[in-house]
Amino acid sequence: MSSLKLIFGAALFSMSFLNPQEVQGVLNSLKESHITHPDTAGDIPRLLPGAPGSLSERLKPQDKGLRLTLRFLCRLSTKGAIWSAARWYDWLKLACGVWVSISLMQVLWFGISNFQPDLLQKFLAICDASGYVKPSIYQGDYIAINHGMGKKLLPIVRKYEIAYNACRVLASGFLCGKFTHPTDEGTLFSADNPLGGFMRELHDQDVLDTALKRSEEVTEAFGVTTIDAALRWAYYHSALAENDGIILGASSIAQIESKVESIGRGPLPEELLRISNGIWKGLEPSRGDVIRHILIYNWNRPTGLSHVISIADKYALSFDSYLEANYCDQQNQF
């Protein structure tokens, strides 16, 4: 198999796995699947941010051989504001704020996510020129129906030797077909889901529906599902390479196991791969530049970080990033 790292995406954790038995079932499944890196954040679960029983509180990762990835300076503050990224920010100050923060917190390495290519290049150039530590990982979309990241983001992260962790490889469930076919109740695309409007806006295009229906026809002819094909494409045929990773989201233990089994089936048949790549070529003119928005957290005097804020002009930022929770033992915030 490829040397890509599989990561458990825990966005729905405290909504789907609620009691100790279910939590233990998740741990057992992750262990059997050789997945040692859960990915979580301070705003997870999405619909109940900061809720008791979050992944970082309940798994006690150090005791179970897991290496937990925390985003948004998790648990360091209960107050903060969120903005869409603005190009008029003083990026030198922001880069300085990150550098000061990770230095004082003794973070061994950190990552960023969802930077658009030009902003990523700008941020990394500032880090180079100023001697700041650069991120070790970039986390972002990489989907069978959108290879744009491979052409525009991967060349930048390769230049700086940054690993790429691909998330939403099923397009947040779009490739399951429940949005194209009117069966989206209870999904991220449903009208009663807080993220539903954003998801529908991102995927509600005739060209996408047509491409998905074509994919369904082709994969069915080869005896596989669109989910199976998308996972195997990302793992075996995308531009991801050694030290990169794929984040597998799941709302049930069965989904965890099913996705790992799909990847275990190996590369796609050559003819299926050729047709699938052709479907992407048809989408490229309209989807090649679709890179998700980025968010920046400006923490309002976080507990324990007031000295950082004063030094960094009130910018103790996560850049919609995750900080690897690999501090000195006495500073772990779990």
ZAVEXVO-551795 format. One record per residue (C-alpha): residue in one letter; z, x, y. Coordinates in pm, whole numbers, plus 50000, padded with zeros to 5 digits. Layout:
A/Z/X/Y .
...
***
This chain:
M/50000/50000/50000 .
S/49971/50094/50365 .
S/50258/50277/50531 .
L/50310/50008/50795 .
K/50668/49894/50846 .
L/50749/49528/50787 .
I/51001/49377/51031 .
F/51179/49042/51008 .
G/51119/48837/51323 .
A/51438/48640/51375 .
A/51338/48412/51663 .
L/51439/48098/51472 .
F/51734/48248/51291 .
S/52028/48045/51419 .
M/51820/47728/51405 .
S/51696/47767/51049 .
F/51968/47961/50869 .
L/52295/47798/50964 .
N/52558/47847/50694 .
P/52687/48159/50515 .
Q/52494/48080/50199 .
E/52165/48064/50389 .
V/52246/48385/50576 .
Q/52321/48561/50249 .
G/51996/48427/50107 .
V/51807/48583/50398 .
L/51980/48917/50341 .
N/51898/48910/49972 .
S/51536/48826/50042 .
L/51501/49101/50300 .
K/51656/49353/50065 .
E/51427/49254/49778 .
S/51128/49279/50011 .
H/51239/49624/50137 .
I/51260/49495/50494 .
T/51536/49683/50677 .
H/51451/49605/51042 .
P/51529/49257/51179 .
D/51406/49196/51534 .
T/51619/48979/51761 .
A/51718/48939/52125 .
G/51973/48796/52366 .
D/51756/48489/52417 .
I/51729/48417/52044 .
P/51735/48151/51917 .
R/51478/48044/52177 .
L/51604/47689/52210 .
L/51973/47788/52206 .
P/51991/48125/52382 .
G/52325/48297/52347 .
A/52442/48042/52092 .
P/52736/48137/51869 .
G/52627/48274/51538 .
S/52332/48473/51664 .
L/52172/48720/51428 .
S/52349/49021/51577 .
E/52688/48850/51539 .
R/52642/48710/51192 .
L/52457/48976/50997 .
K/52688/49266/51089 .
P/52385/49489/51036 .
Q/52571/49818/50999 .
D/52753/49679/50696 .
K/52435/49567/50524 .
G/52198/49858/50565 .
L/51997/49685/50838 .
R/51878/49850/51155 .
L/51887/49580/51418 .
T/51649/49579/51712 .
L/51794/49413/52022 .
R/51585/49313/52322 .
F/51678/49228/52682 .
L/51992/49445/52694 .
C/52145/49194/52459 .
R/52509/49095/52515 .
L/52555/49319/52817 .
S/52550/49027/53057 .
T/52567/48651/53068 .
K/52387/48624/53402 .
G/52036/48712/53500 .
A/51713/48587/53645 .
I/51366/48600/53497 .
W/51034/48642/53673 .
S/50673/48688/53580 .
A/50575/49048/53639 .
A/50452/49128/53987 .
R/50218/49413/54062 .
W/50387/49474/54397 .
Y/50710/49599/54237 .
D/50808/49955/54314 .
W/50725/50089/53970 .
L/50881/50426/54042 .
K/51217/50256/54105 .
L/51176/50043/53795 .
A/51099/50342/53578 .
C/51400/50519/53727 .
G/51616/50215/53652 .
V/51517/50218/53287 .
W/51573/50593/53260 .
V/51919/50576/53419 .
S/52016/50277/53204 .
I/51920/50429/52871 .
S/52078/50761/52967 .
L/52416/50611/53057 .
M/52412/50383/52753 .
Q/52323/50675/52525 .
V/52029/50485/52381 .
L/51838/50720/52154 .
W/51503/50552/52212 .
F/51361/50232/52352 .
G/51049/50019/52347 .
I/50852/49788/52573 .
S/50652/49475/52507 .
N/50371/49268/52655 .
F/50268/49510/52929 .
Q/49908/49458/53030 .
P/49702/49777/52978 .
D/49676/49882/53343 .
L/50048/49831/53404 .
L/50135/50014/53083 .
Q/49922/50310/53189 .
K/50084/50307/53534 .
F/50436/50297/53392 .
L/50369/50581/53146 .
A/50204/50794/53413 .
I/50515/50757/53631 .
C/50737/50856/53337 .
D/50520/51164/53278 .
A/50515/51269/53642 .
S/50890/51215/53688 .
G/51003/51362/53357 .
Y/51149/51031/53237 .
V/51182/50948/52870 .
K/50886/50739/52759 .
P/50912/50440/52525 .
S/50869/50508/52155 .
I/50736/50164/52060 .
Y/50512/49901/52214 .
Q/50547/49546/52083 .
G/50267/49299/52135 .
D/50021/49055/51985 .
Y/49758/49169/51739 .
I/49575/48885/51570 .
A/49271/48839/51349 .
I/49128/48607/51617 .
N/49198/48852/51899 .
H/49125/49221/51848 .
G/49142/49290/52222 .
M/49471/49475/52190 .
G/49310/49719/51950 .
K/49049/49813/52206 .
K/49255/49813/52524 .
L/49618/49878/52437 .
L/49606/50093/52126 .
P/49411/50377/52291 .
I/49690/50404/52549 .
V/49977/50399/52301 .
R/49796/50648/52078 .
K/49750/50885/52372 .
Y/50125/50886/52432 .
E/50217/50881/52060 .
I/50383/50541/52088 .
A/50411/50325/51776 .
Y/50275/49969/51792 .
N/50469/49678/51643 .
A/50236/49380/51604 .
C/50389/49037/51649 .
R/50251/48684/51624 .
V/49992/48794/51368 .
L/49947/48424/51285 .
A/49900/48337/51654 .
S/50240/48164/51664 .
G/50127/47933/51385 .
F/49784/47847/51524 .
L/49619/48004/51219 .
C/49811/47762/50998 .
G/49579/47491/51132 .
K/49844/47245/51245 .
F/49727/47246/51606 .
T/49355/47221/51536 .
H/49423/46941/51292 .
P/49660/46678/51443 .
T/49967/46779/51241 .
D/50162/46984/51495 .
E/50482/46778/51493 .
G/50783/47005/51457 .
T/50585/47319/51540 .
L/50570/47542/51848 .
F/50273/47333/51961 .
S/50449/46997/51954 .
A/50502/46811/52282 .
D/50882/46808/52240 .
N/50905/47186/52195 .
P/51001/47374/52514 .
L/50730/47629/52435 .
G/50476/47364/52343 .
G/50305/47350/52682 .
F/50257/47725/52698 .
M/50133/47744/52339 .
R/49885/47463/52387 .
E/49754/47617/52707 .
L/49706/47949/52531 .
H/49524/47807/52229 .
D/49370/47476/52337 .
Q/49008/47588/52342 .
D/48713/47442/52154 .
V/48592/47789/52068 .
L/48922/47862/51891 .
D/48917/47535/51698 .
T/48561/47604/51587 .
A/48653/47957/51479 .
L/48955/47836/51283 .
K/48754/47570/51100 .
R/48495/47833/51011 .
S/48772/48062/50887 .
E/48914/47784/50674 .
E/48576/47728/50511 .
V/48526/48097/50440 .
T/48873/48173/50311 .
E/48870/47866/50087 .
A/48547/47990/49931 .
F/48728/48312/49839 .
G/49036/48130/49711 .
V/49274/48238/49988 .
T/49432/48068/50288 .
T/49386/48152/50654 .
I/49749/48268/50660 .
D/49693/48499/50366 .
A/49375/48639/50519 .
A/49534/48699/50860 .
L/49831/48887/50715 .
R/49614/49103/50490 .
W/49373/49173/50775 .
A/49657/49292/50999 .
Y/49810/49509/50730 .
Y/49501/49665/50575 .
H/49206/49631/50811 .
S/49334/49636/51170 .
A/49363/49953/51377 .
L/49736/49975/51303 .
A/49832/50307/51151 .
E/50122/50505/51008 .
N/50453/50441/51187 .
D/50326/50111/51331 .
G/50483/49784/51217 .
I/50418/49414/51165 .
I/50678/49155/51263 .
L/50691/48865/51018 .
G/50844/48550/51163 .
A/50989/48296/50923 .
S/51191/47976/50936 .
S/51274/47977/50565 .
I/51338/48221/50285 .
A/51027/48090/50112 .
Q/50819/48191/50414 .
I/50959/48543/50408 .
E/50875/48582/50042 .
S/50534/48417/50074 .
K/50424/48646/50356 .
V/50536/48959/50173 .
E/50353/48836/49862 .
S/50036/48779/50066 .
I/50041/49136/50192 .
G/50108/49258/49840 .
R/49774/49116/49725 .
G/49598/49406/49888 .
P/49290/49441/50110 .
L/49051/49151/50163 .
P/48722/49135/49971 .
E/48454/49319/50165 .
E/48238/49011/50217 .
L/48531/48806/50347 .
L/48622/49090/50582 .
R/48265/49111/50710 .
I/48251/48739/50783 .
S/48596/48740/50944 .
N/48499/49025/51174 .
G/48187/48829/51265 .
I/48402/48531/51365 .
W/48597/48758/51599 .
K/48274/48886/51754 .
G/48192/48530/51848 .
L/48532/48492/52014 .
E/48540/48825/52194 .
P/48367/48714/52516 .
S/48633/48449/52581 .
R/48938/48600/52409 .
G/48903/48975/52445 .
D/49113/48991/52761 .
V/49389/48752/52650 .
I/49710/48952/52661 .
R/50032/48761/52693 .
H/50220/48752/53020 .
I/50502/49000/53067 .
L/50850/48922/53188 .
I/51101/49139/53366 .
Y/51474/49080/53357 .
N/51666/49173/53672 .
W/52026/49157/53559 .
N/52274/49032/53819 .
R/52543/49300/53809 .
P/52584/49307/53430 .
T/52928/49377/53294 .
G/52971/49750/53249 .
L/52647/49835/53426 .
S/52734/49795/53796 .
H/52711/50171/53837 .
V/52361/50164/53693 .
I/52253/49889/53930 .
S/52381/50072/54238 .
I/52200/50389/54134 .
A/51877/50213/54044 .
D/51866/49981/54345 .
K/51977/49678/54143 .
Y/51712/49724/53873 .
A/51875/49763/53534 .
L/51574/49637/53347 .
S/51453/49572/52999 .
F/51089/49514/53097 .
D/51082/49235/52838 .
S/51155/49524/52608 .
Y/51385/49584/52324 .
L/51635/49865/52306 .
E/51697/49999/51961 .
A/52061/49924/51893 .
N/52130/50276/51782 .
Y/52397/50383/52029 .
C/52699/50595/51947 .
D/52924/50400/51712 .
Q/53190/50334/51974 .
Q/52931/50176/52203 .
N/52771/49930/51964 .
Q/52771/49585/52119 .
F/52734/49372/51806 .
***
